[in-house]
Amino acid sequence: MLNLFVLRSFPFLRLLVLSLAFMIAGCVGSAPPQEKTLTNEQVLESSGNDLEIIDLYKNQLKEKESEEVRIKLVKRYLEIKDYDSARFYLAPLLQQFDAKDPTASNVLLLAGKVSLGLEQWAEARKHLTKVQQLAPSNSESANLLGILSAREGNFTVAREWFNHARSNMADDRTIKNNLALLDVFEERYTEALRRLQPVPDLRQLSDRTRVTLSLIYAKTDQYSAFEVLTDNMAESDRVSLYQQLQALPVADFPAILGDNANYSSVKTPHKAVTDVITGAPTDRSRHGVEANQ
């Protein structure tokens, strides 16, 4: 992960000056608590310190219950993949759930994500389906329902959900990649490649698209394109990976592409292969292409 502190140093300094201004103003009259809290939160956000941000939200909830703060806390736990804690702090919102509440669909979406993280597939589908009932234009829940359907092998329904998400302004790159994955599962490599072209600057490729393209190039004997895609790898590692992907049975595609489909909790027996493609360190080699997202 990139050092966000360096990238965001200027906003941090600006917020620090703002914090000092509040301190000076305190000599004349204390600033409203809400402004102080907002400033602290912004400073912590700029530092990228998840644990400190979590402590901030928990202290705020200790002083006063707030649905908004609780939702922020759950989202933060989801970001660090602490699904058990996310479920624990989301529970009170589910217990007092009111479908007429304007935030109802947001709460259910979080519940769906928590269930996905815990590999509770049926529970995830229940929550995400309710989101669609309350907010049919919610593209995120539609995309996740598409992933669930793909996981079950129901590619027709998965395509419908992905296209529904796209029609409601979901991120084009994410949806196109997920549709390309369905093509790969069905061994329609030319169609999959058409969806992903033109290939953008390699530095802009997400891990998901990088893995998908790697498999497509290997399965369609496009070593030159594969070589460009993995130009930071040692030649011996590249050739070995290319051969592994060429020999990979169709039945194993969902396993290696599980994470690639925006489904981070899916376990893959080929993790070492995926790590090499996306640039993650492995026991065998630390060579890898630049990862994004």
KEFI-68102 format. One record per atom (N, C-alpha, C, O): x, y, z. Coordinates in steps of 0.2 Angstrom, whole numbers, padded with zeros to 4 digits, always signed. Layout:
<bados>
XYZ...
</bados>
This chain:
<bados>
+0004-0006+0000+0000+0000+0000+0004+0006+0000+0010+0006+0003+0002+0011-0004+0006+0017-0004+0006+0021+0002+0001+0020+0006+0011+0025+0004+0011+0029+0010+0007+0035+0009+0009+0040+0006+0001+0035+0011-0004+0040+0010-0002+0047+0014-0004+0052+0012+0002+0046+0019+0004+0052+0023+0008+0056+0019+0007+0063+0019+0012+0053+0014+0016+0058+0010+0012+0061+0005+0013+0067+0003+0007+0057+0002+0003+0060-0003-0002+0065-0001-0004+0070-0005-0003+0065+0005-0008+0069+0008-0005+0074+0013-0009+0077+0017+0001+0075+0013+0004+0079+0018+0002+0087+0017+0001+0090+0023+0000+0089+0011-0002+0096+0011-0009+0097+0015-0009+0102+0019-0014+0093+0013-0020+0093+0016-0019+0093+0024-0023+0096+0028-0015+0088+0026-0014+0087+0033-0011+0094+0036-0013+0096+0042-0006+0097+0033-0004+0103+0036-0009+0109+0036-0009+0113+0041-0013+0109+0031-0019+0114+0031-0024+0112+0037-0026+0117+0040-0025+0106+0038-0029+0104+0044-0026+0106+0050-0029+0108+0055-0019+0105+0051-0016+0106+0057-0016+0114+0058-0017+0116+0064-0016+0118+0053-0017+0125+0054-0024+0127+0057-0024+0131+0061-0029+0123+0054-0035+0124+0056-0036+0122+0063-0040+0126+0067-0033+0117+0065-0033+0115+0072-0030+0120+0077-0033+0121+0082-0025+0123+0075-0021+0128+0079-0026+0134+0079-0026+0137+0085-0030+0136+0074-0034+0141+0074-0040+0140+0080-0041+0145+0083-0042+0134+0080-0047+0132+0085-0044+0133+0092-0047+0135+0097-0038+0131+0093-0035+0132+0099-0034+0139+0102-0035+0141+0107-0032+0143+0097-0031+0150+0098-0038+0153+0100-0039+0157+0105-0043+0151+0096-0050+0154+0097-0052+0152+0104-0056+0155+0107-0050+0146+0107-0052+0144+0113-0050+0148+0119-0053+0148+0124-0045+0152+0118-0043+0157+0123-0048+0162+0124-0048+0165+0129-0052+0164+0119-0057+0169+0119-0064+0165+0121-0067+0168+0126-0065+0160+0118-0071+0156+0119-0071+0149+0116-0068+0149+0110-0073+0144+0119-0072+0137+0117-0076+0136+0110-0082+0139+0110-0073+0133+0105-0076+0131+0099-0082+0126+0101-0081+0122+0105-0087+0126+0097-0092+0121+0098-0089+0114+0097-0085+0113+0093-0091+0109+0101-0089+0102+0101-0089+0099+0094-0085+0095+0093-0095+0101+0091-0095+0097+0084-0089+0099+0080-0087+0095+0076-0087+0106+0080-0082+0108+0076-0075+0105+0078-0071+0103+0073-0074+0104+0084-0068+0101+0086-0068+0093+0084-0063+0091+0082-0073+0090+0085-0074+0083+0083-0073+0082+0075-0069+0078+0073-0075+0087+0071-0075+0086+0064-0067+0087+0062-0065+0084+0058-0064+0092+0066-0057+0093+0064-0053+0087+0066-0048+0085+0062-0054+0084+0072-0050+0078+0074-0051+0073+0069-0046+0069+0067-0057+0072+0067-0059+0066+0062-0055+0068+0055-0052+0063+0052-0055+0074+0053-0052+0075+0047-0044+0074+0047-0041+0072+0042-0041+0076+0053-0034+0075+0054-0032+0068+0054-0028+0066+0050-0036+0064+0057-0035+0057+0057-0036+0053+0050-0033+0049+0048-0041+0056+0047-0042+0053+0040-0036+0055+0036-0034+0050+0032-0034+0061+0036-0028+0062+0032-0022+0058+0034-0017+0057+0030-0021+0056+0040-0016+0052+0042-0016+0044+0040-0011+0041+0040-0023+0042+0039-0024+0036+0037-0023+0030+0042-0022+0025+0041-0024+0033+0048-0023+0028+0054-0030+0025+0056-0034+0028+0059-0031+0019+0054-0037+0016+0055-0039+0015+0062-0045+0016+0064-0034+0013+0066-0035+0011+0073-0037+0017+0077-0042+0017+0081-0034+0023+0075-0036+0029+0079-0042+0032+0077-0046+0034+0081-0044+0031+0070-0051+0033+0068-0056+0029+0071-0061+0031+0073-0055+0022+0072-0060+0018+0075-0061+0020+0083-0066+0020+0085-0055+0021+0086-0055+0024+0093-0059+0030+0094-0063+0031+0098-0059+0035+0089-0062+0041+0089-0070+0040+0089-0074+0042+0092-0072+0035+0084-0079+0034+0083-0082+0030+0089-0087+0032+0091-0078+0026+0092-0080+0022+0098-0081+0027+0104-0086+0026+0108-0076+0032+0105-0077+0036+0110-0083+0041+0109-0086+0043+0114-0084+0043+0103-0090+0047+0101-0097+0043+0103-0101+0046+0106-0097+0036+0102-0103+0032+0103-0103+0031+0111-0109+0031+0113-0098+0031+0114-0098+0030+0121-0101+0037+0125-0105+0036+0130-0100+0042+0122-0103+0049+0124-0110+0050+0122-0114+0052+0126-0111+0048+0116-0118+0048+0114-0119+0044+0108-0116+0044+0103-0125+0040+0108-0127+0036+0103-0128+0040+0097-0132+0045+0097-0126+0038+0091-0127+0041+0084-0127+0036+0079-0122+0032+0078-0132+0035+0075-0133+0031+0070-0128+0032+0064-0124+0028+0061-0126+0039+0063-0122+0041+0058-0115+0039+0060-0111+0036+0056-0113+0040+0066-0106+0038+0069-0105+0030+0069-0100+0027+0067-0111+0027+0071-0110+0019+0071-0109+0016+0064-0106+0012+0063-0113+0019+0059-0112+0017+0052-0105+0019+0050-0102+0014+0046-0102+0024+0052-0095+0026+0050-0090+0020+0053-0085+0018+0050-0092+0019+0059-0087+0014+0063-0088+0007+0059-0083+0004+0058-0094+0005+0057-0094-0002+0054-0091-0001+0047-0087-0006+0045-0091+0004+0043-0088+0005+0037-0080+0004+0038-0077+0001+0034-0078+0007+0043-0071+0007+0044-0068+0000+0046-0063-0002+0043-0072-0004+0050-0071-0011+0051-0071-0015+0045-0067-0020+0044-0076-0014+0040-0076-0017+0034-0070-0016+0030-0067-0020+0026-0067-0010+0030-0061-0008+0026-0055-0012+0028-0051-0014+0024-0055-0013+0035-0049-0017+0037-0050-0024+0037-0046-0028+0040-0056-0026+0035-0058-0033+0034-0059-0037+0041-0058-0043+0042-0061-0033+0046-0063-0035+0053-0070-0036+0053-0074-0032+0056-0072-0042+0050-0080-0043+0049-0083-0045+0055-0089-0043+0056-0080-0048+0060-0083-0049+0066-0085-0043+0070-0090-0042+0073-0080-0038+0071-0081-0032+0074-0087-0028+0070-0091-0025+0073-0087-0028+0064-0092-0025+0060-0099-0027+0061-0103-0024+0062-0099-0034+0062-0106-0037+0063-0108-0035+0070-0114-0034+0071-0103-0035+0075-0105-0033+0082-0108-0026+0083-0113-0025+0086-0104-0021+0079-0107-0014+0080-0112-0013+0076-0116-0007+0076-0114-0017+0071-0120-0016+0066-0126-0019+0069-0131-0016+0068-0125-0023+0074-0131-0027+0077-0136-0022+0080-0142-0023+0078-0135-0017+0084-0140-0013+0086-0144-0009+0081-0150-0008+0082-0141-0008+0075-0145-0004+0070-0149-0009+0067-0155-0008+0064-0148-0016+0066-0152-0021+0063-0158-0023+0068-0163-0024+0066-0156-0022+0075-0161-0024+0080-0167-0019+0080-0173-0020+0081-0165-0012+0078-0170-0007+0078-0172-0005+0071-0174+0001+0070-0171-0010+0067-0172-0008+0059-0179-0006+0058-0184-0009+0060-0179+0000+0054-0186+0002+0052-0185+0003+0044-0181+0008+0042-0189+0000+0041-0189+0000+0033-0190+0007+0031-0189+0009+0025-0194+0011+0035-0196+0018+0033-0190+0023+0034-0191+0029+0032-0185+0021+0038-0180+0025+0039-0176+0027+0033-0174+0022+0029-0174+0033+0032-0170+0035+0025-0164+0031+0025-0161+0030+0019-0161+0029+0030-0154+0025+0030-0155+0018+0030-0150+0014+0030-0161+0015+0029-0163+0008+0030-0159+0004+0025-0156-0001+0026-0159+0007+0018-0155+0003+0013-0148+0003+0014-0144-0002+0013-0145+0008+0017-0138+0009+0019-0136+0003+0024-0131+0000+0024-0140+0003+0029-0139-0002+0035-0139-0009+0032-0135-0013+0034-0144-0011+0027-0145-0017+0025-0139-0019+0020-0136-0025+0020-0136-0014+0016-0131-0015+0012-0124-0017+0016-0121-0021+0014-0124-0013+0022-0118-0015+0026-0119-0022+0029-0114-0026+0029-0125-0024+0031-0126-0031+0033-0125-0036+0028-0122-0041+0029-0126-0034+0021-0124-0039+0016-0117-0039+0015-0114-0045+0014-0113-0034+0016-0106-0034+0015-0103-0038+0021-0098-0042+0020-0106-0037+0027-0103-0041+0033-0104-0048+0032-0100-0052+0033-0110-0050+0029-0111-0057+0028-0107-0060+0023-0105-0066+0023-0105-0056+0018-0101-0059+0012-0094-0060+0015-0091-0065+0014-0092-0055+0020-0085-0056+0023-0085-0062+0027-0080-0065+0028-0090-0064+0030-0091-0070+0035-0093-0076+0031-0094-0081+0034-0093-0076+0024-0095-0081+0020-0102-0084+0022-0103-0090+0021-0106-0080+0024-0113-0082+0025-0117-0080+0019-0121-0075+0019-0117-0084+0014-0120-0082+0007-0127-0081+0007-0130-0076+0004-0131-0086+0010-0138-0085+0010-0140-0079+0014-0145-0075+0012-0137-0077+0020-0139-0071+0023-0137-0065+0019-0141-0060+0019-0131-0065+0016-0129-0060+0012-0135-0058+0006-0137-0053+0005-0137-0064+0003-0142-0063-0002-0149-0060+0001-0152-0056-0003-0150-0062+0007-0157-0059+0010-0156-0052+0011-0161-0048+0009-0150-0050+0014-0150-0042+0015-0149-0038+0008-0152-0033+0008-0145-0041+0004-0145-0037-0003-0151-0037-0007-0152-0032-0010-0155-0042-0007-0161-0042-0010-0166-0037-0007-0170-0034-0011-0166-0036+0000-0170-0031+0003-0168-0024+0001-0172-0020+0000-0161-0023+0000-0159-0017-0002-0162-0015-0009-0164-0009-0010-0162-0020-0013-0165-0019-0020-0172-0017-0020-0175-0013-0024-0176-0020-0015-0183-0019-0014-0184-0012-0012-0189-0009-0014-0180-0010-0007-0181-0003-0004-0178+0002-0009-0180+0008-0010-0172+0001-0012-0169+0006-0017-0167+0002-0023-0161+0000-0024-0171+0001-0028-0170-0003-0034-0164+0000-0038-0161-0003-0042-0162+0007-0037-0157+0010-0041-0150+0009-0037-0145+0012-0040-0150+0006-0032-0143+0005-0028-0139+0000-0032-0140-0006-0032-0134+0003-0035-0130-0001-0040-0125-0006-0036-0123-0011-0039-0123-0004-0030-0118-0008-0026-0121-0015-0024-0118-0020-0025-0127-0014-0022-0131-0021-0020-0132-0025-0026-0131-0031-0026-0133-0022-0032-0135-0026-0038-0128-0029-0040-0128-0035-0042-0123-0026-0040-0116-0029-0042-0115-0035-0037-0112-0040-0040-0116-0034-0031-0114-0039-0026-0119-0045-0027-0117-0051-0026-0125-0044-0029-0130-0049-0031-0128-0053-0037-0129-0059-0038-0125-0049-0042-0122-0052-0048-0116-0057-0046-0116-0062-0049-0112-0055-0041-0106-0059-0039-0109-0065-0036-0106-0071-0037-0114-0065-0032-0117-0070-0028-0119-0075-0033-0119-0081-0033-0123-0073-0038-0126-0077-0044-0120-0081-0048-0121-0086-0049-0115-0077-0049-0109-0080-0053-0106-0085-0049-0104-0091-0051-0106-0084-0042-0103-0089-0038-0107-0096-0038-0104-0101-0037-0113-0095-0039-0118-0101-0039-0118-0104-0046-0121-0109-0047-0114-0101-0051-0114-0104-0057-0120-0101-0062-0121-0104-0067-0124-0097-0059-0130-0094-0063-0128-0088-0067-0129-0082-0065-0124-0089-0072-0121-0083-0076-0126-0079-0079-0125-0073-0080-0132-0082-0081-0137-0078-0084-0140-0072-0080-0140-0066-0081-0142-0075-0074-0144-0070-0069-0139-0065-0066-0140-0059-0065-0132-0068-0066-0127-0063-0064-0126-0057-0069-0125-0052-0067-0127-0059-0076-0126-0054-0081-0132-0049-0080-0131-0043-0081-0138-0051-0078-0143-0046-0077-0142-0042-0072-0143-0036-0072-0139-0044-0066-0138-0040-0061-0132-0035-0062-0133-0029-0060-0127-0037-0066-0121-0033-0067-0124-0027-0072-0122-0021-0071-0128-0029-0077-0131-0024-0081-0135-0019-0078-0136-0013-0079-0139-0022-0073-0143-0018-0069-0139-0013-0065-0141-0007-0065-0134-0015-0062-0129-0011-0058-0126-0005-0063-0126+0001-0061-0124-0007-0069-0122-0002-0074-0127+0003-0076-0125+0009-0077-0133+0001-0077-0138+0005-0079-0139+0011-0074-0142+0016-0075-0137+0009-0067-0138+0014-0062-0132+0017-0060-0131+0019-0054-0128+0018-0065-0121+0022-0064-0116+0019-0060-0112+0022-0056-0116+0012-0060-0110+0009-0056-0104+0010-0060-0104+0012-0066-0098+0009-0057-0091+0010-0060-0091+0006-0066-0091+0000-0065-0089+0009-0072-0089+0005-0078-0083+0000-0078-0084-0006-0080-0078+0002-0075-0072-0003-0075-0074-0009-0071-0072-0015-0073-0077-0008-0065-0079-0014-0061-0084-0018-0064-0083-0025-0065-0089-0016-0067-0094-0020-0070-0091-0023-0077-0093-0029-0078-0088-0019-0081-0085-0023-0087-0080-0028-0085-0080-0033-0089-0076-0028-0080-0072-0033-0078-0076-0039-0075-0075-0045-0077-0081-0038-0072-0086-0043-0069-0089-0047-0075-0090-0053-0075-0091-0043-0080-0094-0046-0086-0089-0050-0090-0091-0056-0092-0083-0047-0090-0078-0051-0093-0076-0058-0090-0075-0063-0093-0077-0057-0083-0075-0064-0079-0080-0069-0081-0079-0075-0082-0087-0067-0082-0092-0072-0084-0090-0075-0091-0091-0081-0092-0088-0071-0095-0085-0073-0102-0080-0078-0101-0079-0083-0105-0075-0077-0097-0069-0081-0096-0072-0088-0093-0069-0093-0095-0076-0088-0088-0079-0094-0085-0082-0098-0091-0082-0104-0090-0085-0095-0096-0088-0098-0101-0083-0100-0107-0085-0102-0112-0077-0098-0106-0072-0099-0111-0073-0095-0117-0071-0097-0123-0076-0089-0116-0077-0084-0122-0072-0079-0121-0073-0073-0120-0066-0081-0123-0060-0076-0122-0060-0070-0126-0058-0065-0124-0062-0071-0132-0062-0065-0137-0067-0060-0135-0065-0054-0135-0073-0062-0132-0078-0058-0130-0075-0054-0124-0076-0048-0123-0072-0058-0119-0070-0055-0113-0064-0050-0114-0064-0044-0111-0060-0051-0119-0055-0046-0121-0058-0040-0124-0055-0035-0123-0063-0041-0128-0066-0035-0131-0069-0031-0126-0069-0024-0127-0072-0033-0121-0075-0029-0115-0069-0025-0112-0071-0019-0110-0063-0028-0111-0058-0024-0107-0054-0020-0112-0050-0016-0109-0055-0020-0118-0051-0016-0122-0054-0009-0124-0060-0009-0123-0051-0004-0125-0043-0004-0126-0040-0004-0119-0043-0001-0114-0035-0007-0118-0031-0008-0112-0028-0001-0110-0024+0002-0114-0030+0002-0104-0027+0008-0102-0020+0008-0100-0017+0002-0100-0017+0013-0098-0010+0013-0095-0010+0008-0090-0014+0007-0086-0005+0003-0091-0004-0003-0086-0004+0000-0079-0006-0004-0075-0001+0006-0078-0001+0008-0071-0008+0009-0068-0008+0010-0062-0013+0010-0072-0019+0011-0070-0024+0005-0069-0029+0006-0067-0021-0001-0071-0025-0007-0071-0026-0009-0063-0021-0008-0059-0032-0011-0062-0033-0014-0055-0031-0021-0055-0030-0024-0060-0030-0023-0049-0028-0030-0048-0033-0035-0052-0031-0040-0055-0039-0033-0051-0044-0037-0054-0043-0038-0061-0043-0044-0064-0043-0032-0065-0042-0033-0072-0035-0036-0074-0035-0039-0079-0030-0035-0070-0023-0037-0072-0024-0045-0072-0021-0048-0076-0027-0048-0067-0028-0055-0066-0032-0058-0072-0030-0063-0075-0037-0055-0073-0042-0057-0079-0038-0057-0086-0038-0062-0089-0034-0051-0087-0031-0051-0093-0025-0056-0094-0024-0059-0099-0022-0057-0088-0016-0062-0088-0019-0069-0090-0016-0072-0094-0025-0071-0087-0028-0077-0089-0030-0078-0096-0029-0083-0100-0033-0072-0099-0035-0072-0106-0029-0073-0111-0029-0076-0115-0024-0069-0109-0018-0069-0114-0015-0076-0114-0013-0078-0119-0015-0079-0108-0012-0086-0108-0016-0091-0111-0014-0095-0115-0023-0090-0111-0027-0095-0114-0028-0094-0121-0030-0099-0125-0026-0088-0124-0027-0087-0131-0020-0086-0134-0019-0084-0140-0014-0089-0131-0008-0089-0134-0005-0082-0136-0002-0081-0141-0006-0077-0131-0004-0071-0133+0002-0069-0128+0001-0065-0124+0008-0072-0129+0013-0071-0124+0016-0064-0124+0018-0062-0119+0016-0061-0130+0019-0054-0131+0015-0050-0126+0018-0045-0123+0008-0050-0127+0004-0046-0123+0005-0047-0115+0005-0043-0111+0006-0054-0114+0007-0056-0107+0013-0053-0104+0014-0052-0098+0018-0053-0109+0025-0051-0107+0025-0044-0105+0028-0041-0100+0021-0040-0109+0020-0032-0107+0017-0031-0101+0019-0027-0097+0012-0035-0100+0008-0035-0094+0012-0036-0087+0010-0034-0082+0016-0041-0088+0020-0043-0082+0028-0041-0083+0032-0045-0081+0029-0035-0085+0036-0033-0087+0040-0032-0081+0046-0032-0082+0038-0032-0075+0042-0032-0069+0044-0038-0066+0048-0039-0061+0042-0044-0069+0043-0050-0067+0050-0053-0070+0052-0051-0075+0053-0057-0066+0059-0061-0069+0057-0065-0074+0051-0068-0074+0061-0066-0080+0059-0070-0085+0057-0077-0084+0052-0080-0086+0060-0080-0079+0059-0087-0077+0052-0088-0074+0048-0092-0075+0051-0083-0069+0044-0083-0066+0039-0081-0071+0033-0084-0070+0040-0077-0076+0035-0075-0081+0033-0082-0085+0027-0083-0086+0038-0085-0087+0037-0091-0091+0033-0096-0087+0028-0100-0090+0035-0097-0081+0032-0102-0077+0025-0100-0075+0020-0105-0076+0023-0094-0074+0016-0092-0073+0012-0093-0079+0006-0095-0079+0015-0091-0085+0011-0092-0091+0009-0099-0092+0004-0100-0094+0014-0103-0091+0012-0111-0092+0007-0113-0087+0003-0117-0089+0008-0111-0081+0003-0113-0076-0004-0110-0078-0009-0114-0077-0005-0104-0080-0011-0102-0082-0014-0105-0089-0020-0106-0089-0010-0107-0093-0012-0110-0099-0015-0117-0097-0019-0120-0101-0012-0120-0092-0014-0127-0090-0020-0127-0085-0022-0132-0084-0021-0121-0083-0027-0121-0078-0033-0123-0080-0036-0121-0085-0036-0128-0077-0043-0131-0079-0048-0126-0078-0048-0122-0074-0053-0126-0083-0059-0121-0082-0062-0122-0076-0065-0117-0073-0063-0128-0073-0066-0128-0066-0063-0124-0061-0066-0123-0056-0056-0123-0062-0053-0119-0057-0053-0111-0058-0050-0108-0053-0056-0109-0063-0056-0102-0064-0059-0098-0059-0057-0093-0056-0065-0100-0056-0069-0096-0051-0064-0096-0045-0064-0091-0041-0060-0101-0044-0056-0100-0038-0050-0095-0038-0049-0091-0034-0047-0095-0044-0041-0090-0045-0044-0083-0046-0041-0078-0045-0050-0083-0049-0053-0076-0050-0058-0074-0045-0061-0069-0046-0059-0077-0040-0063-0075-0034-0062-0068-0032-0067-0064-0032-0056-0067-0030-0054-0060-0027-0055-0055-0033-0057-0050-0032-0053-0057-0039-0054-0053-0044-0061-0050-0046-0062-0045-0049-0066-0054-0044-0073-0052-0045-0075-0048-0040-0082-0048-0039-0071-0045-0036-0074-0040-0031-0076-0044-0025-0081-0042-0021-0074-0050-0024-0077-0055-0019-0071-0057-0014-0069-0063-0015-0068-0052-0010-0062-0054-0007-0062-0059-0002-0056-0062+0000-0068-0062+0000-0068-0067+0005-0067-0074+0002-0067-0079+0005-0068-0075-0005-0068-0081-0008-0061-0084-0008-0056-0081-0009-0060-0090-0005-0053-0093-0004-0051-0096-0011-0055-0099-0015-0045-0095-0013-0042-0098-0019-0036-0103-0017-0031-0101-0014-0036-0109-0020-0030-0113-0019-0024-0111-0023-0019-0114-0022-0025-0106-0028-0020-0104-0032-0018-0097-0030-0016-0093-0034-0018-0096-0023-0016-0089-0021-0009-0087-0023-0008-0081-0024-0004-0091-0023+0003-0090-0025+0003-0087-0032+0006-0082-0034-0001-0090-0036-0002-0087-0043-0005-0080-0044-0002-0076-0047-0010-0079-0040-0013-0073-0040-0009-0068-0037-0009-0062-0039-0005-0069-0032-0001-0065-0029+0005-0062-0033+0007-0056-0034+0007-0067-0037+0013-0065-0042+0010-0060-0047+0013-0055-0049+0004-0062-0050+0001-0057-0055+0000-0050-0052+0002-0045-0056-0003-0050-0046-0004-0043-0043+0001-0040-0040+0000-0034-0038+0007-0043-0039+0013-0040-0037+0014-0041-0029+0018-0038-0026+0009-0045-0026+0010-0046-0019+0016-0051-0018+0018-0055-0022+0020-0050-0012+0025-0054-0010+0023-0061-0009+0018-0063-0007+0027-0066-0012+0026-0073-0011+0033-0076-0008+0038-0073-0008+0032-0082-0006+0038-0086-0003+0043-0087-0009+0049-0087-0008+0040-0089-0015+0044-0091-0020+0048-0085-0023+0054-0085-0025+0044-0079-0024+0047-0074-0028+0044-0067-0025+0038-0067-0023+0048-0062-0025+0045-0055-0024+0045-0051-0030+0043-0045-0029+0045-0054-0036+0045-0050-0042+0037-0049-0043+0033-0054-0042+0035-0044-0046+0028-0043-0048+0027-0036-0051+0031-0032-0051+0021-0036-0055+0019-0030-0058+0016-0025-0053+0014-0027-0048+0016-0019-0055+0013-0014-0050+0006-0015-0050+0002-0016-0054+0003-0016-0043-0004-0017-0042-0007-0010-0041-0004-0005-0039-0014-0010-0042-0018-0005-0041-0024-0007-0038-0027-0012-0039-0027-0002-0034-0034-0004-0031-0033-0009-0025-0037-0011-0022
</bados>
